[in-house]
Amino acid sequence: MTREGALIVIVAFTVLLIAVGVWAWTKRRRRDATPLITPGDVPAGATTSALFEGLYVATTRHDVPLERIAAPGLGMRSRVTVTVTDAGLALDLTGRPRLFLATDRIAGVDQSTVAIDRVVEKDGLTRLAWRTDAGDLVDSYFRPQDASARALADAIAGILSTTQTGTDA
């Protein structure tokens, strides 16, 4: 095979890989076209207990960290501000309307090392399990910038235990 022939094969193969990737992402976007949650704001009178700046990594099916959900607003990695209040969490993703997760929608919080396109040090991500508008359980992953993943997880766990026990913090 000549040098030009080899170059043509390599270019054709590269174009084919890119086309398959675009096709797969388009198919996933169609599958996940329904928003997981309606945008909303923190209820009036809610008290803010913590604020975390960081990176929103991904939302996946519950306990399937390599199955990204490409729902509107949650399909791509983004900067995020997580506001922890006594009523729930407000998520401010860059360029998107605010999302609010009331405490009754939050199923749990812990730490993780792996999400779809991110591998970090042991327990370097905060994993938030929550219920969508349709009632499905999903996991969202966050990487705090100026605090540890444990600090974010503890702040969220604090509002869950307060809600479940009915005590004031």
C-alpha positions in Angstrom: 0.0 0.0 0.0 1.3 3.4 -0.8 1.7 6.2 1.7 -1.2 8.1 0.1 -3.4 5.0 0.4 -2.6 4.5 4.0 -3.4 8.2 4.7 -6.8 7.8 3.0 -7.6 4.7 5.1 -6.7 6.5 8.3 -8.7 9.6 7.4 -11.7 7.5 6.4 -11.5 5.5 9.6 -11.3 8.7 11.7 -14.3 10.2 9.9 -16.2 7.0 10.5 -15.4 7.0 14.3 -16.5 10.7 14.6 -19.8 9.9 12.7 -20.5 7.0 15.0 -19.9 9.1 18.0 -22.2 11.9 16.8 -24.9 9.3 15.9 -24.7 7.7 19.3 -24.9 11.1 21.2 -27.8 12.2 19.0 -29.6 8.9 19.8 -28.9 9.3 23.5 -30.2 12.9 23.5 -33.4 11.8 21.8 -33.8 9.0 24.4 -33.3 11.5 27.3 -35.2 14.4 25.8 -37.6 14.7 28.7 -36.2 17.0 31.5 -35.6 15.1 34.7 -36.7 18.0 36.9 -38.6 21.2 36.4 -36.6 24.3 37.2 -37.5 26.0 40.5 -36.3 28.2 43.2 -35.7 27.8 46.9 -38.9 28.2 48.9 -39.4 31.5 50.7 -38.3 31.3 54.3 -35.7 28.5 53.7 -32.5 29.0 55.6 -29.2 28.5 53.7 -26.7 26.4 55.7 -23.9 26.0 53.2 -22.7 27.0 49.8 -20.3 25.0 47.6 -18.7 26.0 44.3 -17.4 23.2 42.1 -17.9 21.1 39.1 -21.1 19.2 38.1 -19.8 16.0 36.6 -22.8 14.0 35.4 -26.1 12.4 36.1 -26.4 8.7 35.6 -28.9 5.9 36.2 -28.9 4.9 39.9 -25.9 2.7 40.8 -24.8 2.7 37.1 -22.0 5.3 37.1 -21.0 4.7 33.5 -24.5 5.3 32.0 -24.8 9.0 31.4 -28.2 10.6 31.1 -28.3 13.4 28.5 -31.4 15.1 29.8 -31.7 18.9 29.1 -29.5 20.9 31.4 -27.8 17.8 32.9 -26.2 16.2 29.9 -22.9 18.0 30.0 -20.3 18.8 32.6 -20.6 22.3 34.0 -19.6 24.7 36.8 -22.1 24.5 39.6 -23.0 26.3 42.8 -24.7 23.9 45.3 -26.8 25.8 47.9 -27.7 23.6 50.9 -30.9 24.8 52.7 -33.1 23.3 55.3 -35.7 22.7 52.6 -33.4 21.0 50.1 -30.7 21.8 47.5 -30.5 24.5 44.9 -28.3 23.7 41.9 -27.1 26.6 39.8 -25.4 25.2 36.7 -23.7 27.7 34.3 -26.2 29.0 31.7 -29.1 27.0 33.0 -32.2 27.8 35.2 -31.9 27.0 38.9 -32.9 23.5 39.8 -34.3 22.8 43.3 -34.4 19.4 44.9 -36.6 19.3 48.0 -35.4 17.1 50.8 -38.2 14.5 50.2 -36.7 13.9 46.7 -33.2 13.2 48.0 -32.8 9.5 48.5 -29.2 9.6 49.8 -25.7 11.0 49.6 -22.3 9.5 49.7 -18.9 9.7 48.1 -17.6 8.1 44.9 -14.4 7.7 43.0 -15.8 7.2 39.4 -18.4 8.7 37.2 -18.9 8.5 33.5 -16.0 10.7 32.4 -14.2 11.4 35.6 -11.9 9.2 37.8 -10.5 11.0 40.9 -8.8 10.1 44.1 -10.7 7.8 46.4 -14.0 9.4 47.5 -13.2 12.6 45.6 -16.8 13.0 44.2 -20.0 13.6 46.0 -22.8 11.3 44.7 -26.3 12.5 45.3 -29.2 10.0 44.7 -32.5 11.7 44.0 -35.9 11.2 42.4 -36.9 12.8 39.1 -40.2 14.3 38.3 -41.2 10.9 36.9 -40.2 9.1 40.1 -37.0 7.4 38.7 -34.0 7.3 40.9 -30.8 8.8 39.5 -27.3 9.8 40.8 -25.7 13.2 40.2 -22.0 13.6 40.8 -20.3 16.8 42.0 -16.6 17.7 42.5 -16.4 20.6 45.1 -13.7 23.2 44.3 -12.8 24.7 47.7 -14.1 22.0 50.0 -13.8 18.3 50.2 -16.4 15.9 48.8 -16.9 14.7 52.4 -17.9 18.3 53.5 -20.5 18.5 50.7 -21.9 15.0 51.5 -22.0 15.9 55.2 -23.8 19.1 54.6 -26.5 17.3 52.5 -26.7 14.5 55.0 -27.3 17.0 57.8 -30.5 18.3 56.1 -31.7 14.8 55.5 -31.3 13.7 59.1 -32.9 16.9 60.3 -35.9 16.3 58.0 -36.2 12.6 59.0 -35.9 13.1 62.7 -38.0 16.3 62.8 -35.4 18.1 65.0 -34.0 21.6 64.5 -30.3 22.0 63.6 
